[in-house]
Amino acid sequence: MCNWDTSGRSLIDDEDFAQEIHAHLQTLGPYFSAESIVRFVDTPEMLARLNRKKTISAVTAQRWLRKMGYRWTLNPKGQYVDGHKRADVIAYRNNVFLPAIAELEKHTRKYGDRDGETTADLTVRRMVIWWHDESTFYAHDRRQTRWVHKSETAKPYAKGEGHSLMVADFVSADHGWL
């Protein structure tokens, strides 16, 4: 049974009870609502333990969250990470990919600064480079706001949260989109 009185004190002032709610919220992951606390208190065991006949309101749950150090705010985001700055990726780009592209570009049409002016080395077979372009769209495109505890810090985030749709195409300077 929760030890509290009705002289201006709230149930959430009981540190053990607040810790129990905090532990329950951690099991729900980062995206929970005040309604999660309402449902937690609405169980027959919890109502009996708190000596209550009905659950708390959503407004009370929001007040409790604020009192426990949570704020409804934007996700604390760190820098986006996808591995493009790893040492092996940088070494490959600088030592293999870029030199190979520079060699291939010797055999491509060169476009000048003036309207329609092009140059090409007619002694070698002309090459067309096709570039790949893609975009990924995520279902619900990341939730932006949630209850964030005051002790939570920004974390790097990776691609992907939920189902996605990838749209890809190829493009060249000579022919446009494929």
Secondary structure by P-SEA (a helix, b strand, c coil): ccccccccccccccaaaaaaaaaaaaaacccccaaaaaaaaacaaaaaaacccccccaaaaaaaaaaaccccccccccccccccccaaaaaaaaccaaaaaaaaaccbbbbcccccbbbbcccccbbbbbbbbbcccccccccccccccccccbbbbccccccbbbbbbbbbcccccc
